[in-house]
């Protein structure tokens, strides 16, 4: 089996609160995005990688791995993913698998990647890594007070990679954008087409960097896995 990787990396990380976007934060001798790319660059099944960058990104050139392709990102994640898919036209066939992975997820383990691919390789649709919700969930009102507690039975936290066929993902994103809708992940775009992507149990260690404190957690995971 062969697959392509799309990595949206055009965000500027307003919540991260640092001089440079979170994907370029230093982490255990590399940047976050270098760690995020590493499992795929080491995998023979990966046919190629397309990274969607912000216009005039000043940081990518210093960390760009050989052979990784780039294109211009968009205003939102889904637009960056669609631009990257467009850039792969002529390289990826309609039935080719595409794995979309966050540039700010540096702790994807090779074993977790293998498990997802093995689970979904023969699946007619595709799916994503996810973890069952473990915390008690509260819905807040406009004043920040608890409105009610949400039953977490059957609730999962979506992770990445998310794995779908090239043609289907292009069509799903085009349909969403044409309707003025902006999906927060690829699975949601597929869901809006009436489909039901497969959930593959992932690890909570596959965390997303959203604050400086997350770098400490990520460093601990990477050091443990070294």
Residue pairs with C-beta under 8 A, 6 or more apart in sequence:
1 45
1 97
1 117
1 121
2 45
2 46
2 47
2 96
2 97
3 45
3 46
3 47
3 96
3 97
3 98
3 99
3 117
3 163
4 46
4 47
4 48
4 49
4 50
4 88
4 91
4 92
4 96
4 97
4 98
4 99
4 166
5 37
5 40
5 46
5 48
5 49
5 50
5 98
5 99
5 100
5 101
5 161
6 49
6 50
6 52
6 81
6 84
6 85
6 88
6 98
6 99
6 100
6 101
7 33
7 36
7 37
7 49
7 50
7 51
7 52
7 84
7 100
7 101
7 102
7 103
8 52
8 73
8 77
8 80
8 81
8 84
8 100
8 102
8 103
9 21
9 23
9 33
9 51
9 52
9 53
9 54
9 60
9 73
9 80
9 103
10 52
10 53
10 54
10 57
10 72
10 73
10 74
10 80
11 21
11 22
11 23
11 54
11 77
11 103
11 104
12 21
12 54
13 20
13 21
13 22
13 23
13 104
15 210
15 211
16 22
16 25
16 209
16 210
16 211
16 212
17 211
17 212
18 25
18 212
20 59
21 54
21 59
22 32
22 104
22 209
22 210
23 31
23 32
23 33
23 36
23 103
23 104
23 209
24 31
24 32
24 33
24 59
24 63
25 31
25 32
25 209
25 212
25 215
27 35
27 106
27 215
27 218
27 219
27 222
28 35
28 218
28 219
28 222
28 223
30 63
31 59
31 63
32 103
32 104
32 106
32 209
32 215
32 218
33 51
33 63
33 103
33 104
33 106
34 63
34 65
35 106
35 107
35 218
35 222
36 101
36 102
36 103
36 104
36 105
36 106
36 108
37 49
37 51
37 65
37 68
39 108
39 109
39 110
39 113
40 46
40 49
40 99
40 101
40 113
41 49
41 65
41 68
42 110
43 110
43 113
45 117
47 91
47 92
47 96
48 67
48 69
48 88
48 91
49 67
49 68
49 69
50 68
50 69
50 70
50 71
50 84
50 85
50 87
50 88
51 60
51 68
51 69
51 70
51 71
51 84
51 103
52 70
52 71
52 72
52 73
52 74
52 80
52 81
52 83
52 84
53 60
53 70
53 71
53 72
53 73
54 73
55 72
55 73
60 70
64 70
69 87
71 83
71 84
71 86
71 87
72 83
73 79
73 80
73 83
73 84
74 80
74 82
74 83
76 182
77 184
77 185
78 173
78 176
78 177
78 182
78 183
78 184
78 186
78 189
79 177
81 100
81 169
81 173
81 186
82 170
82 173
82 174
82 177
85 92
85 98
85 166
85 169
85 170
85 173
86 170
88 98
88 166
92 98
92 166
93 166
93 167
94 165
94 166
94 167
95 165
95 166
95 167
96 165
96 166
97 120
97 121
97 126
97 163
97 164
97 165
97 166
98 163
98 164
98 165
98 166
98 169
99 161
99 162
99 163
100 160
100 161
100 162
100 163
100 164
100 169
100 186
101 108
101 160
101 161
101 162
102 160
102 208
104 208
104 209
104 210
105 159
105 160
105 206
105 207
105 208
105 209
106 209
106 218
106 222
107 205
107 206
107 207
107 218
107 221
107 222
107 225
108 160
108 161
108 206
109 203
109 205
109 206
109 225
112 129
112 202
112 203
112 206
113 161
115 200
116 127
116 128
116 129
116 161
116 163
116 200
116 202
117 163
119 127
119 198
119 200
120 126
120 127
120 163
120 198
120 200
123 198
125 164
125 165
125 168
125 190
125 195
125 196
125 197
125 198
126 162
126 163
126 164
126 165
126 168
126 190
126 197
126 198
127 162
127 163
127 187
127 197
127 198
127 199
127 200
128 158
128 159
128 160
128 161
128 162
128 163
128 185
128 186
128 187
128 197
128 198
128 199
128 200
129 159
129 160
129 161
129 162
129 200
129 201
129 202
129 206
130 156
130 157
130 158
130 159
130 199
130 200
130 201
130 202
131 156
131 157
131 159
131 201
131 202
131 203
131 204
132 155
132 156
132 157
132 201
133 152
133 155
133 156
133 157
134 152
134 204
135 152
136 149
136 152
137 149
137 150
137 152
137 155
138 146
138 147
138 148
138 149
138 150
139 146
139 147
139 148
139 149
139 150
140 146
140 147
141 147
156 199
158 185
158 187
159 202
159 206
159 208
160 185
160 206
162 185
162 186
162 187
162 197
164 172
164 186
164 190
164 197
168 190
169 186
169 189
169 190
171 193
172 186
172 189
172 190
172 192
172 193
173 183
173 186
173 189
175 189
175 192
175 193
176 182
176 183
176 189
176 192
181 192
183 189
183 192
187 197
190 197
191 197
205 221
207 214
207 217
207 218
207 221
208 214
209 215
209 218
